[in-house]
Amino acid sequence: MDIVSYAKEIFDIEIEELKKVRDKLGKEIEQAVKLIYESKGKVVVTGIGKSGIIGKKIAATLASTGTLSIFMNSAEGLHGDLGMIDSEDVVLAISNSGNSDEVLSILPSIKKIGAKIIAMTGNCNSSLGKEADVVLDVRVDKEACPMNLAPTCSTTTTLVMGDALASALIKIRDFKPENFALYHPGGSLGRRLLTKVSDIMHDNGELAIVGPDESIDTLIVEMTNKRLGAVCILDGEKLIGIITEGDIRRALMDREKFFSYKARDIMTKTFTSIEKDKLAIDAMAVMENRESQISVLPVVEGEKLLGMIRIHDLLLAVN
C-alpha cells in the first residue's frame, strides 16, 4: 500500500468531518460560552475512556487560559470524586454515544448538587443530551479508521469543540499574553513573556558614564573598561546623550580632529530609550524594528538613567 497517500486520505476524512461539525454550530456554542463565563465556580470536565483523555486536554487548555477548570474521571466520580463539584460549577460532560454508563450514573448527583451541565456528544437525543442544560453536537458520519470503529474523527471534533470554547473565553476575558505567561512560567515561553527590562538590565555601577565635556580618550578608556559597547553622557542625573562604538568609528574618519573632540561633540542626542517595567520582548522590538538596528538601549525613568540593556542580554532572556 502507498502509506503516504493513505495518511493524506485520513487527514482528508477528518478535515471533512470537522467541516460538517463546524457547519452545524449555532446558538448552543454561544450559550455554553456564556454559561461558563457567567459562572461563579469552576468548570469540571468529565468523561471516560478516549473521551476522558480528550477531556483532560480540554480541561488543561481552559485552566491555562484563565478559566478555572479541573478534570474528573466519571468512574472516579462514582466513588467520591463528585465531592469536588459545587453548585456554582459548570460540568462539561463528554460522551460520544451520550449513553456511557459511568457518565450517566453521576448525572443525578450533579443535578442534585445544583451544577449546570454542558454535554459534548455525538448523539443529541441520548440520555446525556436530554439531561444537559446545553448540548454541543460533535456527531460525525464516520470514523477515519478503516473499520469505522476506533475513535478518530469523533475525538478530533470533540477536541476542536473544546478549543472553540476555550478560545471564545479568551476573547471574552480579554486574556493577554502576560496572563498566559503567568500560568506558564517555565521554559522559553514563560521567559519570553514574563521577563522585564529591569530583570536583565545592567545597573549604573556597570555603566560607562562621563560628563559632556569629557575628553575622547577618557571616554574610550571608560567604554573599554565597562565592556557594554556604549558610554552614557550625564548632565547631573539627566541623560543627555549616548556614544556607541559606531559613533567612535564615525568620529575617527576625521583623524586630525579626533583627539580634540569632547563627549558632547560626538554623542547622539536623539537616542532611543526604554522604561524598566517594559517587557524584554518589547525592548527587543524597539531595538530591531527600525531603519538601523541598535545593540544597546538605555533604561530610564523620565530623564534619569537607571541602566542599560544589550541585544545579547535580550537574546539570552527570550530564547
Secondary structure, 3 states (H helix, E strand, C coil): CCHHHHHHHHHHHHHHHHHHHHHHCCHHHHHHHHHHHHCCCCEEEEECHHHHHHHHHHHHHHHHCCCCEEEEEHHHHCCCHHHHCCCCCEEEEEECCCCCHHHHHHHHHHHHHCCEEEEEECCCCCHHHHHCCEEEECCCCCCCCCCCCCCCHHHHHHHHHHHHHHHHHHHHHCCCHHHHHHCCCCHHHHHHHHCEHHHHCEEHHHCEEECCCCEHHHHHHHHHHHCCCEEEEEECCEEEEEEEHHHHHHHCCCHHHHCCCEHHHHCECCCCCEECCCEHHHHHHHHHCCCCCCCEEEEEECCEEEEEEEHHHHHHHHC
